[in-house]
Amino acid sequence: MATPLTITAAVAGLGAYAMYARNRGDSVVKEPFSSFGFHTLPLESSELANHNTKRLRFQLPDKEVKSGLSLTSAVLTITFPGGGWLPCIRPYTPTNDLNEKGFIELMVKRYPNGKQSSYLHSLKPGDSVLFAPIKEISWTPNKHAHVALIAGGAGITPMFQLVRGILGNPTDHTRITLVWGVNSDEDIFLKKELDELEHSHPNQFHAVYVVSHPTAESEHPKGYITKEVLENAGLGVKLRDSDGGGVKAFVCGPPAMEKALTGSKGFFGSPEKGVLHELGFKPGDVHRF
């Protein structure tokens, strides 16, 4: 997900433009999200992925072109719930293969008091949403020997985009370890896709799941993402040393999880070290989506 600073910069002056674009429509362009701009896209389909997450597919202006989004990118969704004048703006990371043409696909988890997620869940095919792209990082194949993708809940979406992008490039040999913590087994809404990727790339990709409230029949361990879990996933200091230090960690999840992993400034500005620091990751080795 985008950082608050990124979102603030992207949203500056957006309200006035959004109201303008809402009424005028957008011209057809090639690869619409290849540069910053605003595009109104109609919803093509909506289907439940699990008990609280929907897979929403939006049509691009031209079904024969790609979105223009690159690894790694997100989109701002700009809506007007209840017909209000002030827009509701939230970022989401597309999860479809970025080389696919004609659409973008979002996995949207509905939160009990989520204004945007509730509105997006209410959409019907043909309804439109205003979008703008957000670029996260420019992914360089083989820059890192190994990436550790650590996600909590819906924070899986930028990780999934990165996994698909790396494994979909036969010249990118970056090894991937994904650690995903969820509340329940049914929250693992991309399990089938991840299993297929792990099966087709057994020497390059490994996924680990942790469930805080598993069922009695769960195949996944109970708990949270801790230092021990990351060490058992192969992200300890010894393995990092064997990779020559070429390990990059990406983190995305609830604030409490990110704080535990990456640390914080603490009281009076004194630094508090997180779990990744204990595992040998330096500040430059960690990126928060």
C-alpha positions in Angstrom: 0.0 0.0 0.0 1.1 3.6 -0.5 2.5 5.6 2.4 0.5 8.4 3.9 3.0 10.9 2.4 2.6 9.4 -1.1 -1.2 9.6 -0.8 -1.2 13.1 0.5 1.0 14.3 -2.4 -1.2 12.5 -4.9 -4.4 13.8 -3.4 -3.4 17.4 -3.3 -5.9 19.3 -5.3 -7.7 16.1 -6.2 -11.2 17.1 -4.8 -11.8 19.8 -7.4 -10.5 17.8 -10.3 -12.5 14.7 -9.2 -15.8 16.7 -9.3 -14.8 18.0 -12.7 -13.8 14.6 -14.1 -16.9 13.0 -12.7 -19.1 15.0 -15.1 -17.0 15.2 -18.2 -15.7 11.6 -18.8 -12.3 10.7 -20.0 -10.7 10.4 -23.4 -9.5 7.0 -24.6 -5.7 6.7 -24.3 -3.2 3.9 -24.8 -2.0 2.2 -21.6 -3.9 4.7 -19.5 -1.9 4.3 -16.3 1.5 4.6 -17.9 1.6 8.2 -16.6 -0.2 10.1 -13.9 -3.8 11.0 -14.9 -7.4 10.3 -14.0 -9.5 7.7 -15.7 -13.1 6.6 -15.2 -13.5 2.8 -15.6 -16.7 0.8 -15.5 -17.1 -2.3 -13.4 -17.2 -5.4 -15.5 -17.8 -8.0 -12.8 -17.9 -8.5 -9.1 -17.6 -11.8 -7.2 -17.0 -12.9 -3.7 -13.5 -14.2 -3.0 -14.4 -15.1 0.6 -16.7 -13.9 3.4 -15.5 -10.3 3.3 -13.5 -9.8 0.1 -14.7 -9.2 -3.4 -12.8 -9.5 -6.7 -13.7 -6.5 -8.7 -12.8 -6.3 -12.4 -12.8 -2.9 -14.1 -12.7 -2.4 -17.9 -9.9 -0.3 -19.5 -10.9 2.1 -22.3 -9.4 -0.2 -24.9 -9.6 -4.0 -24.4 -6.5 -4.5 -26.6 -4.1 -2.6 -24.3 -2.5 -3.2 -21.0 -3.1 -0.9 -18.0 0.4 0.6 -18.1 1.0 -0.1 -14.5 4.5 -1.3 -13.6 6.0 -3.3 -10.7 5.1 -2.0 -8.2 2.1 0.2 -8.6 -1.2 0.9 -6.9 -4.3 2.9 -7.9 -6.3 5.5 -6.1 -10.0 4.9 -6.1 -12.0 8.1 -6.0 -15.7 7.8 -5.3 -18.7 9.8 -4.0 -20.6 7.6 -1.6 -24.2 8.7 -1.0 -23.9 11.3 -3.8 -21.8 13.7 -1.7 -19.6 16.4 -3.1 -16.5 15.5 -1.2 -14.7 12.4 -2.7 -13.7 9.3 -0.7 -10.1 8.4 -1.7 -8.4 5.1 -0.9 -5.5 3.2 -2.5 -5.6 -0.4 -3.7 -3.1 -2.6 -5.5 -4.3 -4.5 -8.6 -3.7 -8.2 -8.3 -4.1 -9.3 -12.0 -1.1 -10.0 -14.2 0.0 -6.6 -15.3 0.7 -8.0 -18.8 -3.0 -8.8 -19.2 -5.0 -6.5 -21.5 -8.3 -4.8 -21.2 -8.8 -4.7 -17.4 -7.5 -4.2 -13.9 -8.6 -6.4 -11.0 -8.8 -5.4 -7.3 -9.3 -7.6 -4.3 -11.3 -5.4 -1.8 -11.7 -6.4 1.8 -14.8 -4.9 3.3 -14.3 -3.4 6.8 -17.3 -2.9 9.2 -16.9 0.9 9.2 -15.0 1.1 5.9 -16.7 3.9 3.8 -14.8 3.1 0.6 -14.7 -0.7 0.9 -18.5 -0.8 1.6 -19.2 1.5 -1.4 -17.0 -0.6 -3.7 -18.7 -3.8 -2.5 -22.1 -2.2 -3.4 -21.2 -1.6 -7.0 -23.0 -3.4 -9.9 -21.6 -4.1 -13.3 -21.7 -0.9 -15.4 -21.1 1.4 -12.4 -18.0 3.5 -12.8 -15.1 4.5 -10.5 -12.5 7.3 -11.0 -8.9 6.0 -10.8 -5.4 7.5 -10.7 -2.1 5.6 -10.5 0.4 5.6 -7.7 3.9 4.3 -8.3 5.5 2.6 -5.3 9.0 1.4 -6.3 10.7 0.6 -9.6 11.4 -3.1 -9.5 14.7 -4.1 -10.9 15.0 -7.8 -11.8 17.8 -9.6 -9.9 18.8 -6.5 -7.9 18.3 -8.6 -4.7 19.2 -12.3 -4.4 16.2 -12.8 -2.1 13.1 -10.9 -1.0 11.2 -11.4 2.1 7.5 -10.4 1.7 5.8 -10.1 5.1 2.1 -9.4 4.9 -0.8 -9.1 7.4 -4.4 -9.4 6.2 -5.3 -7.4 3.1 -1.6 -6.3 3.0 -1.1 -9.3 0.8 -2.1 -7.5 -2.4 1.1 -5.6 -3.1 3.0 -8.7 -2.2 1.0 -10.8 -4.6 1.5 -8.3 -7.4 5.3 -8.5 -6.8 5.3 -12.3 -6.6 3.4 -12.6 -9.9 5.7 -10.0 -11.6 8.9 -11.7 -10.5 7.8 -15.3 -11.3 6.3 -14.1 -14.6 9.7 -12.9 -15.8 11.9 -15.8 -16.8 15.0 -13.7 -16.6 14.3 -12.7 -13.0 15.8 -15.2 -10.6 15.1 -13.4 -7.4 14.1 -15.9 -4.7 11.0 -15.1 -2.7 9.8 -16.0 0.8 6.3 -14.9 1.6 5.0 -14.9 5.2 1.3 -14.0 5.5 -0.5 -13.6 8.8 -4.3 -13.7 8.8 -7.1 -13.9 11.4 -8.8 -17.0 10.1 -8.3 -19.7 7.5 -10.9 -18.3 5.2 -9.0 -15.0 5.1 -6.4 -16.6 2.8 -8.3 -15.5 -0.3 -5.4 -16.0 -2.7 -4.4 -19.5 -1.5 -5.2 -21.3 -4.8 -3.2 -18.8 -6.9 -0.2 -18.9 -4.4 -0.2 -22.7 -4.3 0.0 -22.8 -8.1 2.9 -20.3 -8.2 4.7 -22.3 -5.5 4.1 -25.5 -7.4 5.4 -24.1 -10.7 8.5 -22.4 -9.1 9.5 -24.7 -6.2 13.1 -23.6 -6.1 12.3 -19.9 -6.3 9.1 -19.2 -4.2 8.0 -20.4 -0.8 4.9 -19.3 1.1 4.3 -19.6 4.9 1.0 -18.9 6.5 0.2 -18.0 10.2 -3.4 -17.9 11.4 -4.3 -16.2 14.7 -7.7 -18.0 15.0 -7.4 -21.3 13.0 -10.1 -23.9 12.8 -9.6 -27.3 14.4 -8.9 -28.8 11.0 -6.5 -26.0 9.9 -3.3 -27.0 8.2 -1.7 -23.8 9.2 0.1 -23.0 12.6 -1.7 -20.8 15.1 -0.1 -17.5 16.1 1.2 -14.2 14.8 4.2 -13.1 12.7 7.0 -13.2 15.3 10.8 -13.5 15.2 10.5 -17.2 15.6 8.1 -17.5 12.7 10.4 -15.5 10.4 13.4 -17.6 11.5 11.6 -20.8 10.9 10.7 -19.4 7.4 14.4 -19.1 6.7 14.8 -15.4 7.3 17.3 -15.6 10.2 20.7 -14.0 10.3 22.5 -17.2 9.2 20.6 -17.5 6.0 20.9 -13.8 5.3 24.7 -14.2 5.6 24.6 -17.1 3.1 22.9 -14.8 0.6 25.7 -12.3 1.0 23.3 -9.8 2.6 21.3 -9.4 -0.6 17.9 -9.8 1.1 15.3 -7.1 0.9 12.2 -7.1 3.2 8.9 -5.7 2.1 6.2 -5.2 4.8 2.5 -4.4 4.5 -0.2 -4.9 7.1 -1.9 -3.5 10.1 -0.1 -0.7 12.0 0.6 -2.8 15.0 2.2 -5.5 12.9 4.4 -3.1 11.0 5.5 -1.4 14.2 6.5 -4.8 15.7 8.5 -5.7 12.6 10.1 -2.4 11.8 10.2 -0.6 15.1 9.3 3.0 15.9 10.8 6.2 17.3 9.5 5.4 20.8 9.0 7.9 23.5 10.9 11.2 23.3 12.3 10.2 19.9 14.4 7.3 21.2 14.4 4.5 18.7 12.8 1.2 19.3 14.1 -1.7 17.3 11.8 -4.1 15.6 11.9 -7.8 14.9 13.6 -7.3 11.5 16.4 -5.3 13.1 17.0 -8.3 15.4 17.2 -10.5 12.4 20.0 -8.4 10.9 18.0 -6.2 8.5 19.2 -2.6 8.3 16.8 0.3 7.7 17.8 0.3 4.0 16.9 -3.3 3.7 13.3 -2.8 4.5 10.5 -1.2 2.5 7.0 -0.5 3.8 4.2 -0.4 1.3 
